[in-house]
């Protein structure tokens, strides 16, 4: 059958509501999902006009990448978008994308994005019929959903009762057990005394997990491996939970060793229908937060996939769920699974589900919020191909994934196409703010099978080039290329288990790389003298110009013959280079005193030395004391001048970029001075305390 006639037959069938009976082989692999969306619009248009809940303007109560994501779908549907922004986000991408934008206060989220009253007022002023909360901030706040209801504004999410029941983990466990969904052994009671929690941890047996009863995203979560560390971890979990969710109640659960984190995308509507859109594997994490996700989960048999989906639908129906939600499970090595929690919102990783089902989940959210039915029955939702999402963060993997703020001096990305998505809320020149989450973007790829998708992911990561701050891109390349990851042997301890291979300390640049950098600098600066000496990484590079256009470069006891030139492509400069006959290609950027090379092996930074008097302060701080790892707020101070401390003792706690950081003593010694009080702001790399080492430690260091 010719392609044109096949499409004609499909269109006729669609008009008769019989399109789903036709063989999917008539269409290319990525076409059926897109076709379903078209059919749905034709079949469900009547719901919008009969329910009286037509949405023509939506306020997005969020920022960054997810705000931009919602706006793109709103624009596609002809729905106007309203942005809100803090003072720190005045010039941000989501503000520029919106049809209207309103300032809602200072940078701290408590005074802006978490201010329910301000957001409701903007909705009224702008005449928005609905509010999309995105994820984080107010997305799982029962009080906000209830306030929207009282004000006659559509909350694009589940009813407040579902948020309440699923948002409190202790309550959700009881509901799930009653609904026949398997749960993990634990304590979910109301007695929050230290002694009660400690006794239950002992009864359950270490290791245990302490979890905040509200929220998610790894906030207020700690693994406790022994009774000795229980109290410190409990207090830390409570502080972080209070800061993130304004509730420091916790629960205790048995910690399943080397589990997988498998979650199921569910959708419900106002008509009592619920479906699942298959599962995602989000096992590979750091700091209990996801870093790479994929759909479907590798190695899952069809019968297990069906059981997972059906359990997730039972969970959704148990709380009369409406809209997009995610039911998260812990899975052991035998593929037994246990309910962990339900996220009553759109997940960060929802694009991988969209890629394998050919759906637009934000469009589903908007239409179901307007009263329409779920467009497809369970049998009509099909799984095609494989998708990965890699989260690109402003963080330093070599420093315990410490997040960092700063400018995006240079930013270039792979080209977007139907199988490659760049989900971001920043542009070159923007700043990653210290006040919010450090995620820069999500790179999402799709292919016909897992290996092809993994190859495409690595190819695209090499094209994602950032200068101005530390990122995890090279780490993601190492991770996605690890043999165990390629084999699909993933679990939540994957990064700690393979720490040595994934987090190798940065080695001195190879001599061949130094030659590339030297050639790039010469060609860029057009330095054509016959002979001169460069220095990079404290290594001398003696350069001699040969009259055939090549260069001889002497590095220590080895000579390299180097030849190449520069060329431009899509506003970028590339270096085509041959070192001793081995050809290579790399993107070349020279900024201030650093040469950056981006190639298929990853990125290389080569510093051009600067005089010592211009060097920054020693990383060891004042008198060997610790420095602030980033700009943030001093949440807790445990020491005062004159206190004697041991190596590893907690000195203070900082809150920065939505995370809690405990600052510990580097050695035994005495605190001479504490530079900051609780509540004060400390800038990155500033000394926090003046620290005097013990005499024995001093003599050893000398």
VEXDO-534677 format. One record per residue (C-alpha): y, z, x; residue in three letters. Coordinates in steps of 0.25 Angstrom, whole numbers, padded with zeros to 4 digits, always signed. Example, Ala and Ser with C-alpha at 12.3 -4.5 7.8 and 13.67 -1.06 7.14 Angstrom:
<sites>
-0018+0031+0049ALA;-0004+0029+0055SER;
</sites>
This chain:
<sites>
+0000+0000+0000UNK;+0014-0004+0005UNK;+0023+0008+0008UNK;+0033+0003-0002UNK;+0023+0002-0013UNK;+0017+0016-0010UNK;+0031+0022-0011UNK;+0033+0015-0025UNK;+0020+0020-0030UNK;+0023+0034-0025UNK;+0037+0034-0032UNK;+0030+0030-0045UNK;+0020+0041-0044UNK;+0031+0051-0041UNK;+0038+0047-0054UNK;+0025+0050-0061UNK;+0024+0064-0053UNK;+0011+0058-0047UNK;+0016+0056-0033UNK;+0007+0068-0027UNK;-0006+0061-0031UNK;-0003+0049-0022UNK;-0010+0048-0008UNK;-0001+0054+0003UNK;-0006+0043+0012UNK;+0004+0033+0005UNK;+0015+0040+0012UNK;+0019+0043+0027UNK;+0016+0057+0032UNK;+0030+0063+0029UNK;+0033+0055+0016UNK;+0025+0063+0006UNK;+0034+0076+0007UNK;+0047+0068+0006UNK;+0042+0060-0005UNK;+0038+0073-0013UNK;+0052+0078-0011UNK;+0057+0065-0018UNK;+0047+0066-0029UNK;+0051+0081-0031UNK;+0066+0077-0033UNK;+0062+0067-0044UNK;+0052+0076-0051UNK;+0061+0089-0050UNK;+0075+0085-0053UNK;+0073+0089-0067UNK;+0072+0104-0063UNK;+0085+0104-0057UNK;+0092+0099-0070UNK;+0084+0108-0079UNK;+0084+0122-0072UNK;+0100+0123-0071UNK;+0098+0128-0057UNK;+0103+0115-0050UNK;+0108+0118-0036UNK;+0119+0110-0031UNK;+0125+0119-0020UNK;+0117+0129-0012UNK;+0123+0140-0002UNK;+0114+0142+0010UNK;+0115+0156+0014UNK;+0111+0154+0028UNK;+0115+0147+0041UNK;+0110+0138+0052UNK;+0098+0130+0052UNK;+0093+0134+0038UNK;+0107+0132+0031UNK;+0107+0118+0037UNK;+0093+0115+0032UNK;+0096+0119+0018UNK;+0109+0111+0018UNK;+0101+0099+0022UNK;+0092+0099+0010UNK;+0104+0103+0001UNK;+0111+0091+0005UNK;+0099+0082+0003UNK;+0098+0087-0011UNK;+0113+0086-0014UNK;+0115+0101-0014UNK;+0128+0106-0008UNK;+0127+0117+0003UNK;+0135+0129+0005UNK;+0135+0136+0019UNK;+0139+0150+0022UNK;+0142+0154+0037UNK;+0146+0166+0045UNK;+0158+0165+0055UNK;+0148+0162+0066UNK;+0143+0150+0059UNK;+0156+0144+0055UNK;+0154+0131+0063UNK;+0139+0131+0060UNK;+0130+0119+0056UNK;+0127+0124+0042UNK;+0141+0126+0039UNK;+0144+0111+0043UNK;+0132+0106+0035UNK;+0136+0114+0022UNK;+0144+0108+0010UNK;+0152+0121+0010UNK;+0152+0133+0019UNK;+0157+0147+0018UNK;+0160+0158+0028UNK;+0153+0171+0025UNK;+0157+0181+0036UNK;+0155+0185+0050UNK;+0143+0181+0059UNK;+0134+0193+0057UNK;+0124+0189+0046UNK;+0126+0202+0039UNK;+0140+0198+0036UNK;+0138+0184+0033UNK;+0124+0177+0030UNK;+0118+0190+0025UNK;+0130+0193+0016UNK;+0125+0191+0002UNK;+0138+0193-0005UNK;+0145+0183+0004UNK;+0135+0172+0001UNK;+0134+0174-0014UNK;+0150+0173-0014UNK;+0149+0159-0006UNK;+0139+0154-0016UNK;+0148+0158-0028UNK;+0160+0152-0021UNK;+0153+0139-0017UNK;+0146+0138-0031UNK;+0132+0137-0024UNK;+0121+0138-0034UNK;+0111+0142-0024UNK;+0109+0150-0011UNK;+0099+0146+0000UNK;+0097+0157+0009UNK;+0089+0150+0020UNK;+0081+0160+0028UNK;+0085+0173+0034UNK;+0098+0180+0030UNK;+0097+0181+0015UNK;+0085+0172+0012UNK;+0076+0184+0009UNK;+0086+0194+0004UNK;+0082+0198-0010UNK;+0096+0204-0013UNK;+0102+0191-0010UNK;+0093+0183-0019UNK;+0095+0193-0030UNK;+0110+0192-0028UNK;+0110+0176-0029UNK;+0102+0178-0042UNK;+0113+0188-0048UNK;+0124+0178-0044UNK;+0117+0166-0051UNK;+0115+0159-0037UNK;+0101+0153-0034UNK;+0094+0159-0022UNK;+0086+0148-0016UNK;+0074+0157-0013UNK;+0064+0166-0021UNK;+0068+0177-0031UNK;+0073+0190-0026UNK;+0060+0197-0030UNK;+0052+0188-0021UNK;+0061+0190-0009UNK;+0060+0205-0012UNK;+0045+0205-0013UNK;+0042+0196-0001UNK;+0054+0201+0008UNK;+0049+0216+0008UNK;+0036+0214+0016UNK;+0029+0226+0011UNK;+0031+0221-0003UNK;+0026+0207+0000UNK;+0013+0212+0006UNK;+0010+0220-0007UNK;+0013+0208-0015UNK;+0005+0198-0007UNK;-0007+0207-0006UNK;-0007+0208-0022UNK;-0006+0193-0022UNK;-0018+0191-0013UNK;-0011+0187-0001UNK;-0017+0193+0012UNK;-0008+0203+0019UNK;-0008+0211+0032UNK;-0011+0226+0033UNK;+0001+0234+0034UNK;+0011+0245+0029UNK;+0022+0240+0019UNK;+0026+0253+0013UNK;+0039+0260+0010UNK;+0038+0271+0019UNK;+0046+0267+0031UNK;+0046+0279+0040UNK;+0042+0277+0054UNK;+0030+0286+0053UNK;+0024+0279+0041UNK;+0026+0265+0048UNK;+0020+0270+0061UNK;+0008+0276+0054UNK;+0005+0263+0046UNK;+0006+0255+0059UNK;-0004+0264+0065UNK;-0013+0263+0053UNK;-0012+0248+0053UNK;-0015+0247+0068UNK;-0006+0242+0079UNK;-0001+0231+0081UNK;+0007+0231+0069UNK;+0020+0223+0064UNK;+0032+0230+0059UNK;+0040+0221+0049UNK;+0053+0222+0042UNK;+0049+0222+0027UNK;+0060+0212+0024UNK;+0064+0199+0031UNK;+0056+0191+0041UNK;+0058+0182+0054UNK;+0052+0193+0063UNK;+0064+0203+0060UNK;+0060+0217+0060UNK;+0046+0214+0065UNK;+0039+0221+0076UNK;+0025+0221+0082UNK;+0020+0235+0086UNK;+0008+0236+0095UNK;+0007+0251+0097UNK;+0012+0264+0091UNK;+0021+0267+0102UNK;+0030+0255+0099UNK;+0030+0257+0084UNK;+0043+0265+0083UNK;+0051+0256+0091UNK;+0047+0243+0085UNK;+0048+0249+0071UNK;+0063+0253+0074UNK;+0066+0239+0080UNK;+0059+0232+0067UNK;+0068+0241+0058UNK;+0081+0238+0065UNK;+0078+0223+0065UNK;+0074+0223+0050UNK;+0086+0231+0046UNK;+0095+0221+0053UNK;+0088+0209+0048UNK;+0085+0213+0034UNK;+0093+0226+0031UNK;+0080+0233+0029UNK;+0072+0240+0040UNK;+0059+0243+0032UNK;+0046+0238+0039UNK;+0031+0236+0036UNK;+0020+0237+0046UNK;+0009+0227+0047UNK;-0004+0225+0055UNK;+0000+0215+0066UNK;-0010+0203+0066UNK;-0013+0199+0081UNK;-0009+0185+0084UNK;-0007+0180+0070UNK;-0002+0167+0065UNK;+0010+0167+0056UNK;+0007+0157+0045UNK;+0017+0155+0033UNK;+0016+0147+0020UNK;+0028+0140+0014UNK;+0028+0143-0001UNK;+0037+0138-0012UNK;+0039+0144-0027UNK;+0047+0140-0038UNK;+0053+0146-0051UNK;+0042+0140-0059UNK;+0031+0148-0053UNK;+0025+0138-0043UNK;+0022+0141-0029UNK;+0017+0132-0018UNK;+0014+0133-0003UNK;+0019+0122+0008UNK;+0008+0126+0018UNK;+0010+0135+0030UNK;+0017+0136+0043UNK;+0013+0143+0056UNK;+0024+0151+0062UNK;+0016+0159+0072UNK;+0023+0156+0085UNK;+0034+0166+0085UNK;+0043+0175+0094UNK;+0049+0188+0090UNK;+0041+0187+0077UNK;+0049+0174+0074UNK;+0044+0160+0072UNK;+0047+0150+0083UNK;+0039+0138+0079UNK;+0032+0135+0066UNK;+0023+0124+0061UNK;+0017+0119+0048UNK;+0005+0119+0045UNK;-0001+0130+0053UNK;-0010+0125+0064UNK;-0025+0127+0062UNK;-0024+0131+0047UNK;-0036+0126+0039UNK;-0033+0120+0025UNK;-0040+0131+0018UNK;-0032+0142+0025UNK;-0019+0134+0023UNK;-0022+0134+0008UNK;-0025+0149+0008UNK;-0012+0152+0015UNK;-0004+0143+0005UNK;-0010+0149-0007UNK;-0008+0164-0002UNK;+0007+0160+0000UNK;+0008+0155-0014UNK;+0002+0167-0019UNK;+0012+0175-0011UNK;+0024+0167-0017UNK;+0019+0168-0031UNK;+0017+0183-0030UNK;+0032+0185-0029UNK;+0036+0173-0038UNK;+0042+0165-0026UNK;+0052+0154-0028UNK;+0057+0145-0017UNK;+0052+0144-0002UNK;+0045+0155+0004UNK;+0035+0157+0016UNK;+0023+0166+0015UNK;+0020+0171+0029UNK;+0005+0174+0034UNK;-0001+0180+0046UNK;-0013+0173+0050UNK;-0024+0178+0059UNK;-0033+0170+0069UNK;-0043+0167+0057UNK;-0033+0162+0048UNK;-0033+0174+0039UNK;-0018+0176+0034UNK;-0010+0188+0029UNK;+0003+0188+0022UNK;+0015+0192+0031UNK;+0027+0190+0023UNK;+0034+0180+0014UNK;+0048+0174+0018UNK;+0055+0171+0005UNK;+0064+0160+0010UNK;+0063+0147+0017UNK;+0057+0149+0031UNK;+0063+0144+0044UNK;+0051+0135+0047UNK;+0051+0128+0033UNK;+0053+0114+0039UNK;+0039+0114+0044UNK;+0034+0115+0030UNK;+0043+0104+0025UNK;+0038+0095+0036UNK;+0024+0096+0032UNK;+0026+0096+0017UNK;+0037+0086+0017UNK;+0046+0095+0009UNK;+0060+0101+0009UNK;+0059+0116+0006UNK;+0074+0118+0005UNK;+0074+0107-0006UNK;+0062+0114-0013UNK;+0070+0127-0012UNK;+0083+0121-0018UNK;+0075+0115-0029UNK;+0066+0126-0033UNK;+0078+0136-0033UNK;+0084+0126-0043UNK;+0072+0129-0052UNK;+0063+0117-0049UNK;+0048+0118-0047UNK;+0041+0116-0034UNK;+0040+0101-0032UNK;+0025+0101-0028UNK;+0012+0107-0032UNK;+0004+0113-0021UNK;-0005+0101-0020UNK;+0006+0092-0018UNK;+0011+0099-0006UNK;+0005+0093+0006UNK;+0005+0096+0021UNK;+0008+0085+0031UNK;+0008+0085+0046UNK;+0013+0097+0055UNK;+0027+0102+0058UNK;+0033+0112+0068UNK;+0046+0120+0068UNK;+0051+0125+0081UNK;+0063+0135+0080UNK;+0073+0133+0091UNK;+0080+0146+0095UNK;+0091+0150+0104UNK;+0083+0160+0112UNK;+0077+0162+0125UNK;+0062+0162+0125UNK;+0061+0167+0140UNK;+0069+0180+0135UNK;+0060+0184+0124UNK;+0066+0173+0115UNK;+0079+0180+0115UNK;+0089+0173+0105UNK;+0102+0169+0110UNK;+0115+0163+0105UNK;+0124+0153+0111UNK;+0129+0138+0110UNK;+0121+0126+0108UNK;+0128+0118+0119UNK;+0118+0107+0118UNK;+0109+0104+0107UNK;+0101+0091+0105UNK;+0089+0090+0096UNK;+0077+0080+0093UNK;+0080+0070+0082UNK;+0077+0074+0068UNK;+0068+0065+0060UNK;+0058+0067+0048UNK;+0048+0074+0057UNK;+0058+0082+0066UNK;+0068+0092+0060UNK;+0079+0100+0067UNK;+0083+0112+0058UNK;+0096+0118+0064UNK;+0109+0124+0061UNK;+0116+0122+0074UNK;+0122+0110+0082UNK;+0126+0108+0097UNK;+0138+0117+0100UNK;+0134+0127+0089UNK;+0131+0142+0093UNK;+0118+0149+0091UNK;+0124+0162+0085UNK;+0120+0176+0090UNK;+0122+0181+0075UNK;+0110+0173+0069UNK;+0096+0168+0072UNK;+0095+0160+0085UNK;+0087+0148+0079UNK;+0094+0135+0083UNK;+0085+0125+0076UNK;+0071+0122+0070UNK;+0064+0109+0076UNK;+0054+0104+0065UNK;+0044+0093+0068UNK;+0033+0086+0060UNK;+0021+0077+0063UNK;+0008+0073+0058UNK;+0000+0084+0065UNK;+0002+0097+0073UNK;+0001+0090+0087UNK;+0011+0079+0083UNK;+0021+0089+0077UNK;+0019+0098+0090UNK;+0022+0086+0099UNK;+0034+0082+0091UNK;+0039+0097+0091UNK;+0039+0097+0106UNK;+0045+0083+0107UNK;+0057+0088+0098UNK;+0058+0101+0106UNK;+0061+0094+0119UNK;+0072+0087+0112UNK;+0079+0100+0107UNK;+0089+0103+0118UNK;+0098+0115+0118UNK;+0108+0120+0128UNK;+0117+0132+0127UNK;+0106+0143+0124UNK;+0092+0147+0126UNK;+0082+0140+0116UNK;+0067+0141+0114UNK;+0065+0126+0114UNK;+0057+0126+0128UNK;+0049+0137+0123UNK;+0046+0130+0110UNK;+0041+0118+0119UNK;+0032+0127+0127UNK;+0027+0133+0114UNK;+0024+0120+0106UNK;+0017+0115+0119UNK;+0008+0127+0121UNK;-0007+0123+0120UNK;-0010+0134+0110UNK;+0002+0131+0101UNK;-0002+0116+0102UNK;-0016+0121+0098UNK;-0010+0128+0086UNK;-0015+0142+0091UNK;-0002+0149+0086UNK;+0000+0164+0082UNK;+0011+0174+0083UNK;+0008+0178+0097UNK;+0008+0164+0102UNK;+0021+0166+0110UNK;+0017+0180+0117UNK;+0003+0175+0120UNK;+0008+0162+0127UNK;+0021+0169+0132UNK;+0018+0164+0147UNK;+0017+0150+0143UNK;+0028+0149+0133UNK;+0038+0158+0140UNK;+0038+0154+0154UNK;+0050+0159+0162UNK;+0059+0148+0166UNK;+0055+0142+0179UNK;+0064+0136+0189UNK;+0066+0121+0186UNK;+0056+0112+0192UNK;+0062+0104+0204UNK;+0060+0091+0196UNK;+0069+0097+0185UNK;+0080+0101+0196UNK;+0079+0086+0200UNK;+0082+0082+0186UNK;+0093+0091+0184UNK;+0099+0087+0197UNK;+0099+0073+0194UNK;+0104+0075+0180UNK;+0116+0083+0186UNK;+0118+0072+0196UNK;+0118+0061+0186UNK;+0127+0068+0176UNK;+0137+0072+0186UNK;+0136+0059+0193UNK;+0135+0065+0207UNK;+0131+0054+0216UNK;+0134+0059+0230UNK;+0123+0056+0240UNK;+0118+0071+0242UNK;+0121+0084+0237UNK;+0114+0097+0233UNK;+0113+0104+0219UNK;+0108+0117+0215UNK;+0100+0121+0203UNK;+0092+0133+0200UNK;+0095+0138+0214UNK;+0088+0126+0220UNK;+0095+0116+0229UNK;+0094+0101+0225UNK;+0098+0092+0237UNK;+0101+0079+0230UNK;+0102+0065+0238UNK;+0106+0053+0231UNK;+0098+0040+0234UNK;+0104+0027+0234UNK;+0093+0022+0224UNK;+0099+0031+0214UNK;+0089+0042+0215UNK;+0091+0056+0221UNK;+0083+0064+0231UNK;+0083+0079+0227UNK;+0078+0090+0237UNK;+0074+0103+0230UNK;+0068+0113+0240UNK;+0057+0106+0248UNK;+0055+0094+0238UNK;+0062+0081+0236UNK;+0063+0073+0223UNK;+0067+0059+0220UNK;+0075+0059+0208UNK;+0080+0047+0200UNK;+0086+0046+0186UNK;+0098+0044+0177UNK;+0105+0049+0164UNK;+0105+0042+0150UNK;+0110+0046+0137UNK;+0103+0047+0124UNK;+0108+0052+0110UNK;+0120+0059+0117UNK;+0111+0066+0127UNK;+0110+0064+0142UNK;+0096+0062+0148UNK;+0091+0062+0162UNK;+0080+0052+0166UNK;+0075+0056+0179UNK;+0063+0054+0189UNK;+0060+0065+0199UNK;+0050+0060+0210UNK;+0045+0049+0200UNK;+0043+0058+0188UNK;+0052+0053+0177UNK;+0058+0062+0166UNK;+0069+0062+0155UNK;+0077+0074+0151UNK;+0090+0077+0143UNK;+0101+0082+0153UNK;+0112+0091+0150UNK;+0121+0098+0160UNK;+0130+0109+0155UNK;+0138+0118+0164UNK;+0129+0123+0175UNK;+0116+0119+0168UNK;+0107+0106+0168UNK;+0098+0105+0156UNK;+0086+0095+0155UNK;+0079+0093+0143UNK;+0065+0086+0144UNK;+0052+0085+0138UNK;+0048+0097+0146UNK;+0059+0106+0140UNK;+0072+0110+0145UNK;+0077+0113+0159UNK;+0090+0120+0163UNK;+0095+0120+0177UNK;+0107+0128+0181UNK;+0117+0123+0191UNK;+0120+0136+0199UNK;+0134+0143+0197UNK;+0141+0153+0206UNK;+0135+0167+0205UNK;+0149+0172+0201UNK;+0148+0164+0188UNK;+0134+0169+0185UNK;+0132+0177+0173UNK;+0128+0192+0173UNK;+0115+0196+0177UNK;+0104+0197+0166UNK;+0101+0211+0170UNK;+0115+0216+0165UNK;+0123+0228+0169UNK;+0115+0237+0179UNK;+0102+0231+0175UNK;+0105+0234+0160UNK;+0100+0224+0149UNK;+0110+0213+0143UNK;+0111+0209+0129UNK;+0101+0198+0127UNK;+0111+0191+0117UNK;+0124+0194+0109UNK;+0120+0204+0098UNK;+0122+0218+0092UNK;+0118+0231+0098UNK;+0109+0236+0086UNK;+0104+0249+0093UNK;+0107+0257+0106UNK;+0096+0266+0111UNK;+0102+0271+0124UNK;+0115+0278+0129UNK;+0121+0280+0143UNK;+0112+0289+0151UNK;+0099+0286+0144UNK;+0087+0283+0153UNK;+0078+0272+0149UNK;+0065+0266+0153UNK;+0062+0251+0155UNK;+0060+0245+0141UNK;+0067+0256+0133UNK;+0076+0250+0122UNK;+0091+0251+0125UNK;+0097+0244+0112UNK;+0094+0234+0101UNK;+0102+0221+0099UNK;+0103+0213+0087UNK;+0106+0198+0090UNK;+0102+0185+0083UNK;+0095+0192+0072UNK;+0086+0199+0082UNK;+0084+0213+0088UNK;+0083+0214+0103UNK;+0080+0227+0110UNK;+0086+0229+0123UNK;+0077+0237+0133UNK;+0079+0244+0146UNK;+0076+0235+0158UNK;+0072+0246+0167UNK;+0072+0261+0168UNK;+0086+0267+0169UNK;+0098+0274+0164UNK;+0108+0268+0153UNK;+0122+0269+0160UNK;+0129+0263+0148UNK;+0127+0257+0135UNK;+0137+0245+0132UNK;+0135+0243+0117UNK;+0134+0252+0105UNK;+0126+0249+0093UNK;+0132+0238+0084UNK;+0140+0232+0096UNK;+0139+0217+0100UNK;+0133+0214+0114UNK;+0135+0200+0120UNK;+0124+0192+0127UNK;+0121+0197+0141UNK;+0130+0209+0141UNK;+0125+0222+0147UNK;+0120+0232+0136UNK;+0118+0244+0144UNK;+0121+0248+0159UNK;+0108+0252+0165UNK;+0105+0260+0177UNK;+0091+0258+0183UNK;+0082+0269+0188UNK;+0083+0271+0203UNK;+0069+0267+0206UNK;+0071+0254+0198UNK;+0084+0251+0206UNK;+0076+0253+0219UNK;+0065+0244+0215UNK;+0075+0233+0211UNK;+0082+0234+0224UNK;
</sites>
